[in-house]
Amino acid sequence: MREYETMLILKPNLGEEKYQKLTEDFKGWVTNFGGEILKFEDMGEKELTKTCLIGDRGRYWLVEFKSGNEALDEMNHRMKVNENFLRHMTVKIESVRSTKEKTEDVES
């Protein structure tokens, strides 16, 4: 299993009950395939850098988790077909760390 970090942007006007349901769904997509949620941070509503059809605000989540490829594929598929998720991006944490280390080595 690898560690990943996902940044998600959701529609801003769904209501707390809907956000709670989406939180449970997301955690289930990871844990049902043997993954583990390491950190789940609801960053609240923020202004989008680009205005889209639904407006200029979004609700941001930052999630760190460990999982295999099945969980990652399931999560990506579910977020693509769910209209409440506006955008998402997932990166391997080790690739982010190694890039930071390389940058620090160059600056030294």
C-alpha positions as CSV (number, residue, x, y, z in Angstrom):
1,M,0.0,0.0,0.0
2,R,1.1,3.5,-0.8
3,E,0.3,6.8,0.9
4,Y,-1.7,9.4,-1.1
5,E,-3.0,12.9,-0.6
6,T,-6.2,14.1,-2.2
7,M,-7.5,17.6,-2.5
8,L,-11.2,17.8,-3.3
9,I,-13.5,20.7,-4.1
10,L,-17.2,20.1,-3.6
11,K,-20.2,22.2,-4.3
12,P,-20.6,24.9,-1.6
13,N,-24.3,24.8,-0.9
14,L,-25.1,21.1,-0.1
15,G,-25.9,21.4,3.6
16,E,-24.2,19.6,6.6
17,E,-26.2,16.4,6.3
18,K,-25.0,15.9,2.6
19,Y,-21.4,16.7,3.5
20,Q,-21.6,14.2,6.3
21,K,-22.9,11.5,3.9
22,L,-20.2,12.4,1.3
23,T,-17.6,12.1,4.1
24,E,-18.8,8.6,5.0
25,D,-18.9,7.6,1.4
26,F,-15.4,8.8,0.7
27,K,-14.0,7.0,3.7
28,G,-15.9,3.9,2.7
29,W,-14.3,3.9,-0.8
30,V,-10.9,3.8,0.8
31,T,-11.5,1.4,3.7
32,N,-13.7,-1.1,1.8
33,F,-10.6,-2.1,-0.2
34,G,-8.3,-2.4,2.9
35,G,-7.1,1.2,2.9
36,E,-6.7,3.5,5.9
37,I,-7.6,7.2,6.3
38,L,-4.6,8.9,8.0
39,K,-5.9,12.5,8.0
40,F,-9.2,14.1,7.0
41,E,-9.4,17.8,7.1
42,D,-12.5,19.9,6.1
43,M,-10.9,23.2,5.1
44,G,-14.3,24.9,4.7
45,E,-15.6,27.1,2.0
46,K,-13.2,29.1,-0.1
47,E,-13.2,31.2,-3.2
48,L,-12.3,29.3,-6.4
49,T,-9.5,30.7,-8.5
50,K,-11.6,30.3,-11.7
51,T,-15.3,31.0,-11.8
52,C,-17.3,28.0,-13.1
53,L,-20.9,27.4,-14.0
54,I,-22.0,26.7,-10.4
55,G,-20.4,29.9,-9.0
56,D,-17.2,31.2,-7.5
57,R,-16.9,29.2,-4.2
58,G,-16.3,25.6,-3.2
59,R,-15.9,23.5,-0.1
60,Y,-12.3,22.1,0.2
61,W,-11.3,18.8,1.7
62,L,-7.7,17.5,2.2
63,V,-7.3,13.8,2.8
64,E,-4.3,11.7,3.4
65,F,-4.7,7.9,3.2
66,K,-3.0,4.6,2.5
67,S,-4.5,2.3,-0.1
68,G,-3.9,0.0,-3.0
69,N,-4.8,0.5,-6.6
70,E,-8.3,-0.9,-6.3
71,A,-9.3,1.7,-3.7
72,L,-7.7,4.5,-5.7
73,D,-9.5,3.4,-8.9
74,E,-12.9,3.1,-7.1
75,M,-12.5,6.5,-5.5
76,N,-11.6,8.3,-8.7
77,H,-14.5,6.6,-10.6
78,R,-17.0,7.6,-7.9
79,M,-15.8,11.2,-7.7
80,K,-16.0,11.5,-11.5
81,V,-19.7,10.4,-11.7
82,N,-20.8,12.3,-8.6
83,E,-21.9,15.8,-9.5
84,N,-21.2,17.1,-6.0
85,F,-17.4,16.8,-6.5
86,L,-16.3,19.7,-8.7
87,R,-12.6,18.8,-8.8
88,H,-10.1,16.4,-7.3
89,M,-6.4,15.7,-7.5
90,T,-4.5,12.8,-5.9
91,V,-0.7,12.6,-5.6
92,K,1.5,10.0,-4.0
93,I,2.9,11.5,-0.8
94,E,6.3,9.9,-1.3
95,S,6.6,11.6,-4.7
96,V,5.9,14.9,-3.1
97,R,8.4,14.3,-0.3
98,S,11.1,13.2,-2.8
99,T,10.5,16.4,-4.9
100,K,10.9,18.6,-1.8
101,E,14.1,16.7,-0.8
102,K,15.5,17.2,-4.3
103,T,14.6,20.9,-4.2
104,E,16.3,21.3,-0.8
105,D,19.5,19.5,-2.1
106,V,19.7,21.9,-5.1
107,E,19.3,25.0,-2.9
108,S,22.0,23.8,-0.5
